[in-house]
Amino acid sequence: MADWGFLGAGSIAASSLAPAVHAAHGPRLHAVAATDPRRARALDPARVYTDYGELLDDPAVDIVYVALHNSAHRPWVERALRAGKHVLCEKPLGLTAAEVAAMTATARASGRLLVEAAWNRWHPRTRDLEGLITRGAIGTVHSVTARFDGLAPAPGNYRLDPALGGGALYDVGYYAVSAALAAFGWRAPRVVRAEQDHWRPGSADSATRVLLEFPGRGTAEVGCSLLGAVAETFTATGTDGSITLAPPAYCAGSAPSALTATGADRRHYPAQNPYRLMVEAVDAAVGGDTAAHLVPLAQSHLIATTLDAVRGHLARGDG
């Protein structure tokens, strides 16, 4: 049973993580730090701070959840780790693979747990998908189609600003890219083609389309956008069949969901709270449960490496 402290009280913290901590068995929301104390109090913690550093100095806080904009992840993750806190950080963990590697090294040096809050990875359907593919239920995967089209950001939202780590690729693209990597057994791909659109010159990407090649295995068509036409699709095809996730492919939780695999019955999943499952797993791991399900940092690093490769391809104008 651990005491949690939140850095940030934005929409995800308010709508998902705080309710998950309050509903979970064991964790307690001890403190929230936010520039607006009213937003912090709305999460119903025992204590409210307006200075992030003061929360890190609170000896009662065992686990820090970092809910800040993407470009603030690394500095506050590392400060929290060096303060002796375990850390759950919103995805993407870092803006680059080098940032993820640096945070991983800091976690190792501090002897503290660091986990990327890719909440959908705790959903039973996502875990079944990865397990079925690993066990060869559809043979050897040779092609994947993965797409996530999300809501358009409101004016002033950090997702519009490339300096803050905004854009469709970092946001909803993360889910589609990570699902493609999982389908190919977490192998490193080569970027064959990449295209981006922008809301306006100088803004972050409003849409990204990528073709990834996994040498000797196959390809993944990955697309994402933040233009308002919401859609989430995923299909992996192998030598012996295919697996499709019924929409929404990535953000299932509050409603029942399903998975269809060739040669197997359609699997149905009741409404879940993957945020709560994630919180409980991290809390258990901090308490010494070695069987608690966590997203490996090696996978977080590969996702970041792949996003680096996409951005590098675009910067070179390779098409």
Summary of the structure (lengths in Angstrom):
residues: 319
radius of gyration: 19.2
end to end distance: 50.7
largest distance: 55.8
contacts: 1105
relative contact order: 0.15
helix: 37%
strand: 27%
